[in-house]
Amino acid sequence: MNDLVIMKNRQAVTTSLQVAETFGKNHRDVLRAIDDMKDVRNFAQMYVESDIPDSYGRSRRAY
């Protein structure tokens, strides 16, 4: 669990991929849970959607 959060530009950050791996969840389920929170105030300040390449080099959606 030590790798769940890293410091970047003096902020504690993580990725949806790391959350899924650390807690033994499917990444699609973590994405769905985050997507369900889009109506929450300050969502855009807490989450940044991006594409991360998978092990085959294909684009993979992540937060």
mmJSON file of the N, C-alpha and C atoms, coordinates in Angstrom:
{"data_MODEL":{"atom_site":{
"group_PDB":["ATOM","ATOM","ATOM","ATOM","ATOM","ATOM","ATOM","ATOM","ATOM","ATOM","ATOM","ATOM","ATOM","ATOM","ATOM","ATOM","ATOM","ATOM","ATOM","ATOM","ATOM","ATOM","ATOM","ATOM","ATOM","ATOM","ATOM","ATOM","ATOM","ATOM","ATOM","ATOM","ATOM","ATOM","ATOM","ATOM","ATOM","ATOM","ATOM","ATOM","ATOM","ATOM","ATOM","ATOM","ATOM","ATOM","ATOM","ATOM","ATOM","ATOM","ATOM","ATOM","ATOM","ATOM","ATOM","ATOM","ATOM","ATOM","ATOM","ATOM","ATOM","ATOM","ATOM","ATOM","ATOM","ATOM","ATOM","ATOM","ATOM","ATOM","ATOM","ATOM","ATOM","ATOM","ATOM","ATOM","ATOM","ATOM","ATOM","ATOM","ATOM","ATOM","ATOM","ATOM","ATOM","ATOM","ATOM","ATOM","ATOM","ATOM","ATOM","ATOM","ATOM","ATOM","ATOM","ATOM","ATOM","ATOM","ATOM","ATOM","ATOM","ATOM","ATOM","ATOM","ATOM","ATOM","ATOM","ATOM","ATOM","ATOM","ATOM","ATOM","ATOM","ATOM","ATOM","ATOM","ATOM","ATOM","ATOM","ATOM","ATOM","ATOM","ATOM","ATOM","ATOM","ATOM","ATOM","ATOM","ATOM","ATOM","ATOM","ATOM","ATOM","ATOM","ATOM","ATOM","ATOM","ATOM","ATOM","ATOM","ATOM","ATOM","ATOM","ATOM","ATOM","ATOM","ATOM","ATOM","ATOM","ATOM","ATOM","ATOM","ATOM","ATOM","ATOM","ATOM","ATOM","ATOM","ATOM","ATOM","ATOM","ATOM","ATOM","ATOM","ATOM","ATOM","ATOM","ATOM","ATOM","ATOM","ATOM","ATOM","ATOM","ATOM","ATOM","ATOM","ATOM","ATOM","ATOM","ATOM","ATOM","ATOM","ATOM","ATOM","ATOM","ATOM","ATOM","ATOM","ATOM"],
"id":[1,2,3,4,5,6,7,8,9,10,11,12,13,14,15,16,17,18,19,20,21,22,23,24,25,26,27,28,29,30,31,32,33,34,35,36,37,38,39,40,41,42,43,44,45,46,47,48,49,50,51,52,53,54,55,56,57,58,59,60,61,62,63,64,65,66,67,68,69,70,71,72,73,74,75,76,77,78,79,80,81,82,83,84,85,86,87,88,89,90,91,92,93,94,95,96,97,98,99,100,101,102,103,104,105,106,107,108,109,110,111,112,113,114,115,116,117,118,119,120,121,122,123,124,125,126,127,128,129,130,131,132,133,134,135,136,137,138,139,140,141,142,143,144,145,146,147,148,149,150,151,152,153,154,155,156,157,158,159,160,161,162,163,164,165,166,167,168,169,170,171,172,173,174,175,176,177,178,179,180,181,182,183,184,185,186,187,188,189],
"type_symbol":["N","C","C","N","C","C","N","C","C","N","C","C","N","C","C","N","C","C","N","C","C","N","C","C","N","C","C","N","C","C","N","C","C","N","C","C","N","C","C","N","C","C","N","C","C","N","C","C","N","C","C","N","C","C","N","C","C","N","C","C","N","C","C","N","C","C","N","C","C","N","C","C","N","C","C","N","C","C","N","C","C","N","C","C","N","C","C","N","C","C","N","C","C","N","C","C","N","C","C","N","C","C","N","C","C","N","C","C","N","C","C","N","C","C","N","C","C","N","C","C","N","C","C","N","C","C","N","C","C","N","C","C","N","C","C","N","C","C","N","C","C","N","C","C","N","C","C","N","C","C","N","C","C","N","C","C","N","C","C","N","C","C","N","C","C","N","C","C","N","C","C","N","C","C","N","C","C","N","C","C","N","C","C","N","C","C","N","C","C"],
"label_atom_id":["N","CA","C","N","CA","C","N","CA","C","N","CA","C","N","CA","C","N","CA","C","N","CA","C","N","CA","C","N","CA","C","N","CA","C","N","CA","C","N","CA","C","N","CA","C","N","CA","C","N","CA","C","N","CA","C","N","CA","C","N","CA","C","N","CA","C","N","CA","C","N","CA","C","N","CA","C","N","CA","C","N","CA","C","N","CA","C","N","CA","C","N","CA","C","N","CA","C","N","CA","C","N","CA","C","N","CA","C","N","CA","C","N","CA","C","N","CA","C","N","CA","C","N","CA","C","N","CA","C","N","CA","C","N","CA","C","N","CA","C","N","CA","C","N","CA","C","N","CA","C","N","CA","C","N","CA","C","N","CA","C","N","CA","C","N","CA","C","N","CA","C","N","CA","C","N","CA","C","N","CA","C","N","CA","C","N","CA","C","N","CA","C","N","CA","C","N","CA","C","N","CA","C","N","CA","C","N","CA","C","N","CA","C","N","CA","C","N","CA","C"],
"label_alt_id":[null,null,null,null,null,null,null,null,null,null,null,null,null,null,null,null,null,null,null,null,null,null,null,null,null,null,null,null,null,null,null,null,null,null,null,null,null,null,null,null,null,null,null,null,null,null,null,null,null,null,null,null,null,null,null,null,null,null,null,null,null,null,null,null,null,null,null,null,null,null,null,null,null,null,null,null,null,null,null,null,null,null,null,null,null,null,null,null,null,null,null,null,null,null,null,null,null,null,null,null,null,null,null,null,null,null,null,null,null,null,null,null,null,null,null,null,null,null,null,null,null,null,null,null,null,null,null,null,null,null,null,null,null,null,null,null,null,null,null,null,null,null,null,null,null,null,null,null,null,null,null,null,null,null,null,null,null,null,null,null,null,null,null,null,null,null,null,null,null,null,null,null,null,null,null,null,null,null,null,null,null,null,null,null,null,null,null,null,null],
"label_comp_id":["MET","MET","MET","ASN","ASN","ASN","ASP","ASP","ASP","LEU","LEU","LEU","VAL","VAL","VAL","ILE","ILE","ILE","MET","MET","MET","LYS","LYS","LYS","ASN","ASN","ASN","ARG","ARG","ARG","GLN","GLN","GLN","ALA","ALA","ALA","VAL","VAL","VAL","THR","THR","THR","THR","THR","THR","SER","SER","SER","LEU","LEU","LEU","GLN","GLN","GLN","VAL","VAL","VAL","ALA","ALA","ALA","GLU","GLU","GLU","THR","THR","THR","PHE","PHE","PHE","GLY","GLY","GLY","LYS","LYS","LYS","ASN","ASN","ASN","HIS","HIS","HIS","ARG","ARG","ARG","ASP","ASP","ASP","VAL","VAL","VAL","LEU","LEU","LEU","ARG","ARG","ARG","ALA","ALA","ALA","ILE","ILE","ILE","ASP","ASP","ASP","ASP","ASP","ASP","MET","MET","MET","LYS","LYS","LYS","ASP","ASP","ASP","VAL","VAL","VAL","ARG","ARG","ARG","ASN","ASN","ASN","PHE","PHE","PHE","ALA","ALA","ALA","GLN","GLN","GLN","MET","MET","MET","TYR","TYR","TYR","VAL","VAL","VAL","GLU","GLU","GLU","SER","SER","SER","ASP","ASP","ASP","ILE","ILE","ILE","PRO","PRO","PRO","ASP","ASP","ASP","SER","SER","SER","TYR","TYR","TYR","GLY","GLY","GLY","ARG","ARG","ARG","SER","SER","SER","ARG","ARG","ARG","ARG","ARG","ARG","ALA","ALA","ALA","TYR","TYR","TYR"],
"label_asym_id":["A","A","A","A","A","A","A","A","A","A","A","A","A","A","A","A","A","A","A","A","A","A","A","A","A","A","A","A","A","A","A","A","A","A","A","A","A","A","A","A","A","A","A","A","A","A","A","A","A","A","A","A","A","A","A","A","A","A","A","A","A","A","A","A","A","A","A","A","A","A","A","A","A","A","A","A","A","A","A","A","A","A","A","A","A","A","A","A","A","A","A","A","A","A","A","A","A","A","A","A","A","A","A","A","A","A","A","A","A","A","A","A","A","A","A","A","A","A","A","A","A","A","A","A","A","A","A","A","A","A","A","A","A","A","A","A","A","A","A","A","A","A","A","A","A","A","A","A","A","A","A","A","A","A","A","A","A","A","A","A","A","A","A","A","A","A","A","A","A","A","A","A","A","A","A","A","A","A","A","A","A","A","A","A","A","A","A","A","A"],
"label_entity_id":["1","1","1","1","1","1","1","1","1","1","1","1","1","1","1","1","1","1","1","1","1","1","1","1","1","1","1","1","1","1","1","1","1","1","1","1","1","1","1","1","1","1","1","1","1","1","1","1","1","1","1","1","1","1","1","1","1","1","1","1","1","1","1","1","1","1","1","1","1","1","1","1","1","1","1","1","1","1","1","1","1","1","1","1","1","1","1","1","1","1","1","1","1","1","1","1","1","1","1","1","1","1","1","1","1","1","1","1","1","1","1","1","1","1","1","1","1","1","1","1","1","1","1","1","1","1","1","1","1","1","1","1","1","1","1","1","1","1","1","1","1","1","1","1","1","1","1","1","1","1","1","1","1","1","1","1","1","1","1","1","1","1","1","1","1","1","1","1","1","1","1","1","1","1","1","1","1","1","1","1","1","1","1","1","1","1","1","1","1"],
"label_seq_id":[1,1,1,2,2,2,3,3,3,4,4,4,5,5,5,6,6,6,7,7,7,8,8,8,9,9,9,10,10,10,11,11,11,12,12,12,13,13,13,14,14,14,15,15,15,16,16,16,17,17,17,18,18,18,19,19,19,20,20,20,21,21,21,22,22,22,23,23,23,24,24,24,25,25,25,26,26,26,27,27,27,28,28,28,29,29,29,30,30,30,31,31,31,32,32,32,33,33,33,34,34,34,35,35,35,36,36,36,37,37,37,38,38,38,39,39,39,40,40,40,41,41,41,42,42,42,43,43,43,44,44,44,45,45,45,46,46,46,47,47,47,48,48,48,49,49,49,50,50,50,51,51,51,52,52,52,53,53,53,54,54,54,55,55,55,56,56,56,57,57,57,58,58,58,59,59,59,60,60,60,61,61,61,62,62,62,63,63,63],
"pdbx_PDB_ins_code":[null,null,null,null,null,null,null,null,null,null,null,null,null,null,null,null,null,null,null,null,null,null,null,null,null,null,null,null,null,null,null,null,null,null,null,null,null,null,null,null,null,null,null,null,null,null,null,null,null,null,null,null,null,null,null,null,null,null,null,null,null,null,null,null,null,null,null,null,null,null,null,null,null,null,null,null,null,null,null,null,null,null,null,null,null,null,null,null,null,null,null,null,null,null,null,null,null,null,null,null,null,null,null,null,null,null,null,null,null,null,null,null,null,null,null,null,null,null,null,null,null,null,null,null,null,null,null,null,null,null,null,null,null,null,null,null,null,null,null,null,null,null,null,null,null,null,null,null,null,null,null,null,null,null,null,null,null,null,null,null,null,null,null,null,null,null,null,null,null,null,null,null,null,null,null,null,null,null,null,null,null,null,null,null,null,null,null,null,null],
"Cartn_x":[0.819,0.0,0.862,2.159,3.045,3.092,2.781,2.853,1.527,0.523,-0.791,-0.748,-0.086,-0.039,1.406,1.634,2.967,2.862,3.976,4.011,4.407,3.607,3.891,3.558,4.553,4.373,3.779,4.307,3.905,2.447,1.874,0.51,0.529,-0.284,-0.431,-1.383,-0.935,-1.75,-1.685,-2.656,-2.679,-3.415,-3.497,-4.239,-5.325,-6.329,-7.378,-6.79,-5.772,-5.109,-4.454,-3.805,-3.136,-4.152,-5.262,-6.321,-6.861,-7.156,-7.684,-6.7,-5.439,-4.423,-4.256,-4.17,-3.929,-5.068,-6.31,-7.462,-8.048,-7.369,-7.811,-9.142,-9.384,-10.63,-10.366,-11.426,-11.321,-11.237,-10.346,-10.182,-11.487,-12.25,-13.516,-14.485,-14.449,-15.321,-14.89,-13.58,-13.068,-13.451,-13.304,-13.703,-15.191,-16.013,-17.457,-17.786,-17.129,-17.368,-16.976,-15.867,-15.438,-16.402,-16.798,-17.758,-19.075,-19.511,-20.76,-20.689,-19.49,-19.322,-19.188,-19.393,-19.186,-20.085,-21.193,-22.097,-21.65,-20.632,-20.143,-19.441,-19.665,-19.008,-17.496,-16.786,-15.319,-14.76,-15.586,-15.111,-13.911,-14.005,-12.934,-11.639,-11.728,-10.526,-9.882,-10.666,-10.149,-9.69,-10.31,-10.027,-9.666,-8.662,-8.254,-8.286,-9.125,-9.204,-8.051,-7.449,-6.328,-6.309,-5.423,-5.21,-3.813,-3.726,-2.455,-2.285,-1.136,-0.958,-0.914,-1.572,-1.504,-0.243,-0.096,1.126,1.29,0.21,0.279,0.428,0.477,0.61,-0.698,-1.812,-3.132,-3.519,-4.295,-4.747,-5.77,-5.583,-6.449,-6.908,-8.208,-8.756,-8.444,-8.079,-7.767,-7.985,-8.011,-8.073,-6.829],
"Cartn_y":[-1.195,0.0,1.258,1.118,2.28,3.011,2.341,2.955,3.555,3.548,4.048,5.544,6.302,7.76,8.193,9.097,9.663,11.179,11.827,13.285,13.813,14.736,15.36,16.841,17.678,19.127,19.477,18.818,19.063,18.729,17.801,17.321,15.802,15.22,13.773,13.36,12.471,12.054,10.536,9.995,8.587,8.456,7.266,7.032,5.99,5.989,4.979,3.587,3.454,2.159,1.671,2.577,2.205,1.852,2.584,2.282,0.871,0.565,-0.752,-1.854,-1.663,-2.676,-2.865,-1.776,-1.844,-2.539,-2.269,-2.827,-4.064,-4.584,-5.811,-5.671,-4.523,-4.27,-4.234,-4.394,-4.212,-2.726,-2.358,-0.943,-0.351,-1.106,-0.588,-0.241,-0.988,-0.691,0.583,0.8,2.042,3.227,3.086,4.155,4.464,3.424,3.618,4.38,4.036,4.716,6.19,6.478,7.873,8.598,7.957,8.572,8.901,8.053,8.287,9.511,9.982,11.147,12.454,12.457,13.664,14.826,14.545,15.609,16.252,15.705,16.222,17.554,18.463,19.771,19.573,20.369,20.352,19.094,18.353,17.128,17.418,18.464,18.792,19.177,19.636,19.978,18.747,17.694,16.491,15.425,15.377,14.314,14.891,14.321,14.705,13.433,13.438,12.27,12.311,11.16,11.088,9.719,9.565,8.29,7.805,6.564,5.957,4.721,4.539,3.349,2.074,1.019,-0.274,-1.013,-2.248,-2.997,-3.278,-3.13,-3.308,-1.983,-0.869,0.443,1.086,0.407,0.963,1.999,2.973,4.028,3.462,3.791,3.307,4.489,4.645,5.755,5.566,6.64,6.594,7.969,8.036,9.302,9.428],
"Cartn_z":[0.0,0.0,0.0,0.213,0.236,-1.093,-2.201,-3.513,-3.971,-3.117,-3.509,-3.801,-2.982,-3.127,-3.298,-4.265,-4.463,-4.357,-4.139,-4.094,-5.463,-5.993,-7.281,-7.148,-7.378,-7.227,-5.863,-4.837,-3.448,-3.177,-3.98,-3.754,-3.725,-2.866,-2.817,-3.933,-4.824,-5.959,-6.126,-6.857,-7.223,-8.55,-9.092,-10.323,-10.058,-10.922,-10.803,-10.984,-11.803,-11.996,-10.702,-10.012,-8.766,-7.683,-7.639,-6.667,-6.924,-8.185,-8.534,-8.15,-8.47,-8.161,-6.659,-5.926,-4.487,-3.749,-4.158,-3.453,-4.125,-5.169,-5.811,-6.533,-7.126,-7.85,-9.347,-10.147,-11.588,-11.89,-12.797,-13.131,-13.657,-14.427,-14.963,-13.838,-12.727,-11.593,-10.878,-10.78,-10.183,-11.064,-12.39,-13.311,-13.176,-13.085,-12.954,-11.668,-10.583,-9.308,-9.406,-10.052,-10.223,-11.15,-12.253,-13.181,-12.487,-11.569,-10.838,-9.938,-9.647,-8.773,-9.546,-10.849,-11.655,-11.255,-10.586,-10.15,-8.839,-8.224,-6.947,-7.159,-6.253,-6.313,-6.272,-7.039,-7.122,-7.786,-8.522,-9.174,-10.064,-10.884,-11.835,-11.124,-9.893,-9.149,-8.519,-8.312,-7.661,-8.653,-9.84,-10.804,-12.158,-12.78,-14.127,-14.974,-16.009,-16.882,-17.874,-18.103,-19.041,-19.701,-20.651,-21.309,-20.966,-20.523,-20.158,-21.037,-21.67,-22.517,-21.682,-22.191,-21.508,-21.946,-21.53,-21.837,-23.331,-24.116,-25.564,-26.298,-25.561,-26.181,-26.573,-26.268,-26.588,-25.533,-25.948,-25.049,-24.051,-22.775,-21.698,-20.87,-20.708,-19.934,-18.458,-17.788,-16.37,-15.763,-14.458,-13.723,-12.894],
"occupancy":[1.0,1.0,1.0,1.0,1.0,1.0,1.0,1.0,1.0,1.0,1.0,1.0,1.0,1.0,1.0,1.0,1.0,1.0,1.0,1.0,1.0,1.0,1.0,1.0,1.0,1.0,1.0,1.0,1.0,1.0,1.0,1.0,1.0,1.0,1.0,1.0,1.0,1.0,1.0,1.0,1.0,1.0,1.0,1.0,1.0,1.0,1.0,1.0,1.0,1.0,1.0,1.0,1.0,1.0,1.0,1.0,1.0,1.0,1.0,1.0,1.0,1.0,1.0,1.0,1.0,1.0,1.0,1.0,1.0,1.0,1.0,1.0,1.0,1.0,1.0,1.0,1.0,1.0,1.0,1.0,1.0,1.0,1.0,1.0,1.0,1.0,1.0,1.0,1.0,1.0,1.0,1.0,1.0,1.0,1.0,1.0,1.0,1.0,1.0,1.0,1.0,1.0,1.0,1.0,1.0,1.0,1.0,1.0,1.0,1.0,1.0,1.0,1.0,1.0,1.0,1.0,1.0,1.0,1.0,1.0,1.0,1.0,1.0,1.0,1.0,1.0,1.0,1.0,1.0,1.0,1.0,1.0,1.0,1.0,1.0,1.0,1.0,1.0,1.0,1.0,1.0,1.0,1.0,1.0,1.0,1.0,1.0,1.0,1.0,1.0,1.0,1.0,1.0,1.0,1.0,1.0,1.0,1.0,1.0,1.0,1.0,1.0,1.0,1.0,1.0,1.0,1.0,1.0,1.0,1.0,1.0,1.0,1.0,1.0,1.0,1.0,1.0,1.0,1.0,1.0,1.0,1.0,1.0,1.0,1.0,1.0,1.0,1.0,1.0],
"B_iso_or_equiv":[0.0,0.0,0.0,0.0,0.0,0.0,0.0,0.0,0.0,0.0,0.0,0.0,0.0,0.0,0.0,0.0,0.0,0.0,0.0,0.0,0.0,0.0,0.0,0.0,0.0,0.0,0.0,0.0,0.0,0.0,0.0,0.0,0.0,0.0,0.0,0.0,0.0,0.0,0.0,0.0,0.0,0.0,0.0,0.0,0.0,0.0,0.0,0.0,0.0,0.0,0.0,0.0,0.0,0.0,0.0,0.0,0.0,0.0,0.0,0.0,0.0,0.0,0.0,0.0,0.0,0.0,0.0,0.0,0.0,0.0,0.0,0.0,0.0,0.0,0.0,0.0,0.0,0.0,0.0,0.0,0.0,0.0,0.0,0.0,0.0,0.0,0.0,0.0,0.0,0.0,0.0,0.0,0.0,0.0,0.0,0.0,0.0,0.0,0.0,0.0,0.0,0.0,0.0,0.0,0.0,0.0,0.0,0.0,0.0,0.0,0.0,0.0,0.0,0.0,0.0,0.0,0.0,0.0,0.0,0.0,0.0,0.0,0.0,0.0,0.0,0.0,0.0,0.0,0.0,0.0,0.0,0.0,0.0,0.0,0.0,0.0,0.0,0.0,0.0,0.0,0.0,0.0,0.0,0.0,0.0,0.0,0.0,0.0,0.0,0.0,0.0,0.0,0.0,0.0,0.0,0.0,0.0,0.0,0.0,0.0,0.0,0.0,0.0,0.0,0.0,0.0,0.0,0.0,0.0,0.0,0.0,0.0,0.0,0.0,0.0,0.0,0.0,0.0,0.0,0.0,0.0,0.0,0.0,0.0,0.0,0.0,0.0,0.0,0.0],
"pdbx_formal_charge":[null,null,null,null,null,null,null,null,null,null,null,null,null,null,null,null,null,null,null,null,null,null,null,null,null,null,null,null,null,null,null,null,null,null,null,null,null,null,null,null,null,null,null,null,null,null,null,null,null,null,null,null,null,null,null,null,null,null,null,null,null,null,null,null,null,null,null,null,null,null,null,null,null,null,null,null,null,null,null,null,null,null,null,null,null,null,null,null,null,null,null,null,null,null,null,null,null,null,null,null,null,null,null,null,null,null,null,null,null,null,null,null,null,null,null,null,null,null,null,null,null,null,null,null,null,null,null,null,null,null,null,null,null,null,null,null,null,null,null,null,null,null,null,null,null,null,null,null,null,null,null,null,null,null,null,null,null,null,null,null,null,null,null,null,null,null,null,null,null,null,null,null,null,null,null,null,null,null,null,null,null,null,null,null,null,null,null,null,null],
"auth_seq_id":[1,1,1,2,2,2,3,3,3,4,4,4,5,5,5,6,6,6,7,7,7,8,8,8,9,9,9,10,10,10,11,11,11,12,12,12,13,13,13,14,14,14,15,15,15,16,16,16,17,17,17,18,18,18,19,19,19,20,20,20,21,21,21,22,22,22,23,23,23,24,24,24,25,25,25,26,26,26,27,27,27,28,28,28,29,29,29,30,30,30,31,31,31,32,32,32,33,33,33,34,34,34,35,35,35,36,36,36,37,37,37,38,38,38,39,39,39,40,40,40,41,41,41,42,42,42,43,43,43,44,44,44,45,45,45,46,46,46,47,47,47,48,48,48,49,49,49,50,50,50,51,51,51,52,52,52,53,53,53,54,54,54,55,55,55,56,56,56,57,57,57,58,58,58,59,59,59,60,60,60,61,61,61,62,62,62,63,63,63],
"auth_comp_id":["MET","MET","MET","ASN","ASN","ASN","ASP","ASP","ASP","LEU","LEU","LEU","VAL","VAL","VAL","ILE","ILE","ILE","MET","MET","MET","LYS","LYS","LYS","ASN","ASN","ASN","ARG","ARG","ARG","GLN","GLN","GLN","ALA","ALA","ALA","VAL","VAL","VAL","THR","THR","THR","THR","THR","THR","SER","SER","SER","LEU","LEU","LEU","GLN","GLN","GLN","VAL","VAL","VAL","ALA","ALA","ALA","GLU","GLU","GLU","THR","THR","THR","PHE","PHE","PHE","GLY","GLY","GLY","LYS","LYS","LYS","ASN","ASN","ASN","HIS","HIS","HIS","ARG","ARG","ARG","ASP","ASP","ASP","VAL","VAL","VAL","LEU","LEU","LEU","ARG","ARG","ARG","ALA","ALA","ALA","ILE","ILE","ILE","ASP","ASP","ASP","ASP","ASP","ASP","MET","MET","MET","LYS","LYS","LYS","ASP","ASP","ASP","VAL","VAL","VAL","ARG","ARG","ARG","ASN","ASN","ASN","PHE","PHE","PHE","ALA","ALA","ALA","GLN","GLN","GLN","MET","MET","MET","TYR","TYR","TYR","VAL","VAL","VAL","GLU","GLU","GLU","SER","SER","SER","ASP","ASP","ASP","ILE","ILE","ILE","PRO","PRO","PRO","ASP","ASP","ASP","SER","SER","SER","TYR","TYR","TYR","GLY","GLY","GLY","ARG","ARG","ARG","SER","SER","SER","ARG","ARG","ARG","ARG","ARG","ARG","ALA","ALA","ALA","TYR","TYR","TYR"],
"auth_asym_id":["A","A","A","A","A","A","A","A","A","A","A","A","A","A","A","A","A","A","A","A","A","A","A","A","A","A","A","A","A","A","A","A","A","A","A","A","A","A","A","A","A","A","A","A","A","A","A","A","A","A","A","A","A","A","A","A","A","A","A","A","A","A","A","A","A","A","A","A","A","A","A","A","A","A","A","A","A","A","A","A","A","A","A","A","A","A","A","A","A","A","A","A","A","A","A","A","A","A","A","A","A","A","A","A","A","A","A","A","A","A","A","A","A","A","A","A","A","A","A","A","A","A","A","A","A","A","A","A","A","A","A","A","A","A","A","A","A","A","A","A","A","A","A","A","A","A","A","A","A","A","A","A","A","A","A","A","A","A","A","A","A","A","A","A","A","A","A","A","A","A","A","A","A","A","A","A","A","A","A","A","A","A","A","A","A","A","A","A","A"],
"auth_atom_id":["N","CA","C","N","CA","C","N","CA","C","N","CA","C","N","CA","C","N","CA","C","N","CA","C","N","CA","C","N","CA","C","N","CA","C","N","CA","C","N","CA","C","N","CA","C","N","CA","C","N","CA","C","N","CA","C","N","CA","C","N","CA","C","N","CA","C","N","CA","C","N","CA","C","N","CA","C","N","CA","C","N","CA","C","N","CA","C","N","CA","C","N","CA","C","N","CA","C","N","CA","C","N","CA","C","N","CA","C","N","CA","C","N","CA","C","N","CA","C","N","CA","C","N","CA","C","N","CA","C","N","CA","C","N","CA","C","N","CA","C","N","CA","C","N","CA","C","N","CA","C","N","CA","C","N","CA","C","N","CA","C","N","CA","C","N","CA","C","N","CA","C","N","CA","C","N","CA","C","N","CA","C","N","CA","C","N","CA","C","N","CA","C","N","CA","C","N","CA","C","N","CA","C","N","CA","C","N","CA","C","N","CA","C","N","CA","C","N","CA","C"],
"pdbx_PDB_model_num":[1,1,1,1,1,1,1,1,1,1,1,1,1,1,1,1,1,1,1,1,1,1,1,1,1,1,1,1,1,1,1,1,1,1,1,1,1,1,1,1,1,1,1,1,1,1,1,1,1,1,1,1,1,1,1,1,1,1,1,1,1,1,1,1,1,1,1,1,1,1,1,1,1,1,1,1,1,1,1,1,1,1,1,1,1,1,1,1,1,1,1,1,1,1,1,1,1,1,1,1,1,1,1,1,1,1,1,1,1,1,1,1,1,1,1,1,1,1,1,1,1,1,1,1,1,1,1,1,1,1,1,1,1,1,1,1,1,1,1,1,1,1,1,1,1,1,1,1,1,1,1,1,1,1,1,1,1,1,1,1,1,1,1,1,1,1,1,1,1,1,1,1,1,1,1,1,1,1,1,1,1,1,1,1,1,1,1,1,1]
}}}
